[in-house]
Amino acid sequence: MFGGGGFDSRKMQQMMKQMGIDIDELDVEEVVIRMADEELVFTDAEVQRMDAQGQETYNIVGSPERRDRGDAAALETGEEDAGSDDAIPQEDIEMVAERAGVSEDEAREALEAANGMPLDAIQQLSE
């Protein structure tokens, strides 16, 4: 892509600088990617941030541990059973109640029906 011979990192850095691309190596302890049903947890990841003309891109290199979201909720609250009333953090109940304009009891019920997902609970209450 960049011509014949070997790889000259200094020349590559100069070319990237001319194109307005800046790359920084980040010193991270952990990277967590949350999805609807699971989390990807990188504990020994190498992370680079690339800024290309104002657009930031992050590159994560490593092997993630996959966690079920129910397991993660139980770990965060210290509860074995993520489906119990105590598994829903009070902060989530208060936030849903405030954003949806309902009582905390209604917010708790909506969170239980939405498997502890605040955004889903708010959307359900807004319908």
CYANA upper distance limits for C-alpha pairs under 8 A (distance plus 0.5 A):
  8 ASP  CA     12 MET  CA      6.74
  9 SER  CA     13 GLN  CA      6.61
 10 ARG  CA     14 GLN  CA      6.79
 11 LYS  CA     15 MET  CA      6.74
 12 MET  CA     16 MET  CA      6.68
 13 GLN  CA     17 LYS  CA      6.60
 14 GLN  CA     18 GLN  CA      6.72
 15 MET  CA     19 MET  CA      6.84
 16 MET  CA     20 GLY  CA      6.79
 16 MET  CA     21 ILE  CA      5.52
 16 MET  CA     22 ASP  CA      7.52
 17 LYS  CA     21 ILE  CA      5.84
 17 LYS  CA     22 ASP  CA      6.91
 19 MET  CA     52 ALA  CA      8.49
 20 GLY  CA     51 ASP  CA      8.44
 20 GLY  CA     52 ALA  CA      6.29
 20 GLY  CA     53 GLN  CA      6.24
 21 ILE  CA     50 MET  CA      7.31
 21 ILE  CA     51 ASP  CA      6.13
 21 ILE  CA     52 ALA  CA      4.86
 21 ILE  CA     53 GLN  CA      7.20
 22 ASP  CA     50 MET  CA      6.11
 22 ASP  CA     51 ASP  CA      5.60
 22 ASP  CA     52 ALA  CA      6.95
 23 ILE  CA     48 GLN  CA      7.13
 23 ILE  CA     49 ARG  CA      6.14
 23 ILE  CA     50 MET  CA      4.86
 23 ILE  CA     51 ASP  CA      6.88
 24 ASP  CA     48 GLN  CA      6.10
 24 ASP  CA     49 ARG  CA      5.75
 24 ASP  CA     50 MET  CA      6.98
 25 GLU  CA     46 GLU  CA      8.24
 25 GLU  CA     47 VAL  CA      6.62
 25 GLU  CA     48 GLN  CA      5.06
 25 GLU  CA     49 ARG  CA      6.98
 26 LEU  CA     46 GLU  CA      7.94
 26 LEU  CA     47 VAL  CA      5.95
 26 LEU  CA     48 GLN  CA      6.22
 26 LEU  CA     49 ARG  CA      7.48
 27 ASP  CA     46 GLU  CA      8.24
 27 ASP  CA     47 VAL  CA      7.85
 28 VAL  CA     45 ALA  CA      7.85
 28 VAL  CA     46 GLU  CA      8.01
 28 VAL  CA     47 VAL  CA      7.60
 29 GLU  CA     43 THR  CA      6.78
 29 GLU  CA     44 ASP  CA      7.60
 29 GLU  CA     45 ALA  CA      8.28
 30 GLU  CA     41 VAL  CA      7.56
 30 GLU  CA     42 PHE  CA      6.08
 30 GLU  CA     43 THR  CA      5.06
 30 GLU  CA     44 ASP  CA      7.40
 30 GLU  CA     45 ALA  CA      7.57
 31 VAL  CA     41 VAL  CA      6.32
 31 VAL  CA     42 PHE  CA      5.49
 31 VAL  CA     43 THR  CA      7.08
 31 VAL  CA     45 ALA  CA      7.82
 32 VAL  CA     39 GLU  CA      7.14
 32 VAL  CA     40 LEU  CA      6.18
 32 VAL  CA     41 VAL  CA      5.09
 32 VAL  CA     42 PHE  CA      6.84
 33 ILE  CA     39 GLU  CA      6.03
 33 ILE  CA     40 LEU  CA      5.57
 33 ILE  CA     41 VAL  CA      7.05
 34 ARG  CA     38 GLU  CA      6.88
 34 ARG  CA     39 GLU  CA      5.01
 34 ARG  CA     40 LEU  CA      7.11
 35 MET  CA     39 GLU  CA      6.32
 36 ALA  CA     69 ARG  CA      7.96
 37 ASP  CA     68 ASP  CA      6.70
 37 ASP  CA     69 ARG  CA      5.90
 37 ASP  CA     70 GLY  CA      8.49
 38 GLU  CA     66 ARG  CA      7.31
 38 GLU  CA     67 ARG  CA      5.95
 38 GLU  CA     68 ASP  CA      4.84
 38 GLU  CA     69 ARG  CA      5.14
 39 GLU  CA     66 ARG  CA      6.29
 39 GLU  CA     67 ARG  CA      5.58
 39 GLU  CA     68 ASP  CA      6.85
 39 GLU  CA     69 ARG  CA      6.76
 39 GLU  CA     72 ALA  CA      8.34
 40 LEU  CA     64 PRO  CA      5.97
 40 LEU  CA     65 GLU  CA      6.21
 40 LEU  CA     66 ARG  CA      5.36
 40 LEU  CA     67 ARG  CA      6.97
 41 VAL  CA     64 PRO  CA      5.54
 41 VAL  CA     65 GLU  CA      5.58
 41 VAL  CA     66 ARG  CA      6.94
 41 VAL  CA     67 ARG  CA      8.03
 42 PHE  CA     62 GLY  CA      7.07
 42 PHE  CA     63 SER  CA      6.86
 42 PHE  CA     64 PRO  CA      4.98
 42 PHE  CA     65 GLU  CA      6.94
 43 THR  CA     64 PRO  CA      7.83
 44 ASP  CA     62 GLY  CA      7.01
 44 ASP  CA     63 SER  CA      8.26
 45 ALA  CA     60 ILE  CA      6.86
 45 ALA  CA     61 VAL  CA      6.04
 45 ALA  CA     62 GLY  CA      5.23
 45 ALA  CA     63 SER  CA      7.93
 46 GLU  CA     60 ILE  CA      6.32
 46 GLU  CA     61 VAL  CA      5.63
 46 GLU  CA     62 GLY  CA      7.08
 47 VAL  CA     58 TYR  CA      7.30
 47 VAL  CA     59 ASN  CA      6.05
 47 VAL  CA     60 ILE  CA      5.17
 47 VAL  CA     61 VAL  CA      6.92
 48 GLN  CA     58 TYR  CA      6.16
 48 GLN  CA     59 ASN  CA      5.64
 48 GLN  CA     60 ILE  CA      7.26
 49 ARG  CA     56 GLU  CA      7.18
 49 ARG  CA     57 THR  CA      6.25
 49 ARG  CA     58 TYR  CA      5.10
 49 ARG  CA     59 ASN  CA      7.00
 50 MET  CA     56 GLU  CA      6.10
 50 MET  CA     57 THR  CA      5.61
 50 MET  CA     58 TYR  CA      6.76
 50 MET  CA     59 ASN  CA      8.42
 51 ASP  CA     55 GLN  CA      6.05
 51 ASP  CA     56 GLU  CA      5.02
 51 ASP  CA     57 THR  CA      6.96
 52 ALA  CA     56 GLU  CA      7.01
 67 ARG  CA     71 ASP  CA      7.07
 67 ARG  CA     72 ALA  CA      7.09
 68 ASP  CA     72 ALA  CA      6.93
 69 ARG  CA     73 ALA  CA      6.72
 70 GLY  CA     74 ALA  CA      6.82
 70 GLY  CA     82 ALA  CA      6.38
 71 ASP  CA     75 LEU  CA      6.70
 71 ASP  CA     82 ALA  CA      7.66
 72 ALA  CA     76 GLU  CA      6.65
 73 ALA  CA     77 THR  CA      6.77
 73 ALA  CA     82 ALA  CA      6.58
 73 ALA  CA     87 ALA  CA      7.59
 74 ALA  CA     78 GLY  CA      6.18
 74 ALA  CA     79 GLU  CA      5.32
 74 ALA  CA     80 GLU  CA      6.14
 74 ALA  CA     81 ASP  CA      6.90
 74 ALA  CA     82 ALA  CA      5.36
 74 ALA  CA     87 ALA  CA      7.14
 75 LEU  CA     79 GLU  CA      7.09
 75 LEU  CA     80 GLU  CA      8.21
 77 THR  CA     87 ALA  CA      6.55
 77 THR  CA     88 ILE  CA      8.43
 77 THR  CA     89 PRO  CA      7.77
 79 GLU  CA     86 ASP  CA      8.18
 79 GLU  CA     87 ALA  CA      6.75
 81 ASP  CA     87 ALA  CA      7.67
 82 ALA  CA     87 ALA  CA      5.67
 82 ALA  CA     88 ILE  CA      8.40
 83 GLY  CA     87 ALA  CA      6.91
 83 GLY  CA    112 GLU  CA      8.07
 83 GLY  CA    115 ASN  CA      7.90
 84 SER  CA     88 ILE  CA      8.15
 85 ASP  CA    112 GLU  CA      8.12
 88 ILE  CA     92 ASP  CA      7.44
 88 ILE  CA     93 ILE  CA      7.80
 88 ILE  CA    108 ARG  CA      8.25
 88 ILE  CA    111 LEU  CA      8.06
 88 ILE  CA    112 GLU  CA      8.35
 88 ILE  CA    116 GLY  CA      6.62
 89 PRO  CA     93 ILE  CA      7.15
 90 GLN  CA     94 GLU  CA      6.69
 91 GLU  CA     95 MET  CA      6.57
 92 ASP  CA     96 VAL  CA      6.57
 92 ASP  CA    118 PRO  CA      6.90
 93 ILE  CA     97 ALA  CA      6.58
 93 ILE  CA    104 GLU  CA      6.56
 93 ILE  CA    107 ALA  CA      6.10
 93 ILE  CA    108 ARG  CA      6.13
 93 ILE  CA    111 LEU  CA      7.91
 94 GLU  CA     98 GLU  CA      6.57
 94 GLU  CA    104 GLU  CA      6.83
 94 GLU  CA    107 ALA  CA      8.12
 95 MET  CA     99 ARG  CA      6.52
 96 VAL  CA    100 ALA  CA      6.29
 96 VAL  CA    101 GLY  CA      8.45
 96 VAL  CA    102 VAL  CA      8.42
 96 VAL  CA    104 GLU  CA      8.46
 96 VAL  CA    107 ALA  CA      6.18
 96 VAL  CA    118 PRO  CA      6.75
 96 VAL  CA    121 ALA  CA      7.57
 96 VAL  CA    122 ILE  CA      6.35
 97 ALA  CA    101 GLY  CA      6.04
 97 ALA  CA    102 VAL  CA      5.33
 97 ALA  CA    103 SER  CA      6.08
 97 ALA  CA    104 GLU  CA      5.87
 97 ALA  CA    106 GLU  CA      7.92
 97 ALA  CA    107 ALA  CA      5.62
 98 GLU  CA    102 VAL  CA      7.28
 99 ARG  CA    122 ILE  CA      7.57
100 ALA  CA    122 ILE  CA      6.19
100 ALA  CA    125 LEU  CA      6.82
100 ALA  CA    126 SER  CA      6.90
102 VAL  CA    106 GLU  CA      6.69
102 VAL  CA    107 ALA  CA      7.04
103 SER  CA    107 ALA  CA      6.73
104 GLU  CA    108 ARG  CA      6.50
105 ASP  CA    109 GLU  CA      6.78
106 GLU  CA    110 ALA  CA      6.67
107 ALA  CA    111 LEU  CA      6.59
107 ALA  CA    121 ALA  CA      7.83
108 ARG  CA    112 GLU  CA      6.65
109 GLU  CA    113 ALA  CA      6.72
110 ALA  CA    114 ALA  CA      6.58
110 ALA  CA    121 ALA  CA      5.49
110 ALA  CA    122 ILE  CA      8.21
110 ALA  CA    124 GLN  CA      7.64
110 ALA  CA    125 LEU  CA      7.55
111 LEU  CA    115 ASN  CA      6.57
111 LEU  CA    116 GLY  CA      5.19
111 LEU  CA    117 MET  CA      6.66
111 LEU  CA    118 PRO  CA      6.75
111 LEU  CA    120 ASP  CA      8.29
111 LEU  CA    121 ALA  CA      5.65
112 GLU  CA    116 GLY  CA      6.12
113 ALA  CA    121 ALA  CA      7.98
114 ALA  CA    118 PRO  CA      8.06
114 ALA  CA    120 ASP  CA      6.33
114 ALA  CA    121 ALA  CA      6.00
116 GLY  CA    121 ALA  CA      8.29
117 MET  CA    121 ALA  CA      6.77
118 PRO  CA    122 ILE  CA      6.65
119 LEU  CA    123 GLN  CA      6.69
120 ASP  CA    124 GLN  CA      6.57
121 ALA  CA    125 LEU  CA      6.69
122 ILE  CA    126 SER  CA      6.59
123 GLN  CA    127 GLU  CA      6.95
